[in-house]
Amino acid sequence: MKVSIKCKKCGSDQFEIPARPNDSSKVTCGKCGAVETYGKIIKAVGDKVTEDLKRKLGKMFK
């Protein structure tokens, strides 16, 4: 499964991420400069993957 991350503000997929990020590390959009924490981004990715898997499994067992 491939997951792409896009900036909530401008839709860019280019980010500046620290070399060794932790949950409170700041991730900056390379296009518009929007800032979010690494922890929030990872949680959003996990939530999206969970939703996608639930939807796919639901279709398999109909």
C-alpha positions in Angstrom: 0.0 0.0 0.0 1.4 3.4 -1.0 0.6 6.4 1.1 1.3 9.9 -0.1 1.4 12.9 2.3 0.3 16.3 1.1 0.3 19.7 2.7 -3.1 20.6 4.1 -2.6 24.2 3.1 -1.3 24.0 -0.5 -1.3 20.3 -1.5 2.5 20.1 -2.0 4.3 16.8 -1.3 7.7 18.4 -0.7 8.7 18.7 3.0 11.7 19.6 5.1 12.0 17.0 7.8 14.8 16.8 10.5 17.3 14.0 10.1 16.2 12.3 13.3 12.6 13.4 13.9 10.6 12.8 17.1 6.9 13.5 17.8 7.5 17.1 18.6 9.9 17.8 15.6 8.6 20.5 13.2 8.0 19.5 9.6 7.8 22.4 7.1 6.2 22.4 3.7 8.8 23.2 1.1 6.3 25.2 -1.0 4.2 27.3 1.4 6.1 27.1 4.7 3.2 25.6 6.7 4.5 23.8 9.8 3.1 20.7 11.5 4.6 18.3 14.1 6.0 15.0 12.9 3.9 13.2 15.5 0.6 14.6 14.1 1.7 13.7 10.6 2.5 10.1 11.5 -0.8 9.8 13.4 -2.7 11.1 10.3 -0.9 8.6 8.1 -1.8 5.8 10.5 -5.4 6.8 10.6 -5.6 6.9 6.8 -4.0 3.5 6.4 -6.4 2.1 9.0 -9.4 3.6 7.2 -8.2 2.2 3.9 -7.7 -1.3 5.3 -11.1 -1.3 6.9 -12.7 -0.3 3.6 -10.8 -2.9 1.6 -11.5 -5.7 4.1 -15.1 -4.8 4.2 -15.3 -5.2 0.4 -13.6 -8.6 0.5 -16.1 -10.1 3.0 -19.4 -9.0 1.4 
